[in-house]
Amino acid sequence: MSEPKFEDALNKLEKIVEEMAAGDVTLDESLKKYEEGIKLSRFCLKKLEDAEKKIEILQKGTDGKVTRKKFSPRDTGAAAGERQQAIGDETGGELPF
């Protein structure tokens, strides 16, 4: 069986949270859902950590040195465009992927 997609696991986790928050499940059902939710949250966390590692690997300074920088939601917009331009400059205008 193939590994589930991050988005599918997150959607399932959100559904479990909604069902448990509604309070319409028995204690036994709550325990099963809690256990499944913990497994899903660990899976999602692992996927996010793996993605963060890939982002860190891909970040390269204009001097050619790889710098480790944590990703934050603020790293979008103009700053992202500047990073893409710098990568394009280093590769002769062509992105390596």
Secondary structure, DSSP 8 states (H G I E B T S, - for coil): -----HHHHHHHHHHHHHHHHHT-S-HHHHHHHHHHHHHHHHHHHHHHHHHHHHHHHH-B-TTS-B------TTS-THHHHHHHHHHHHHTTT----
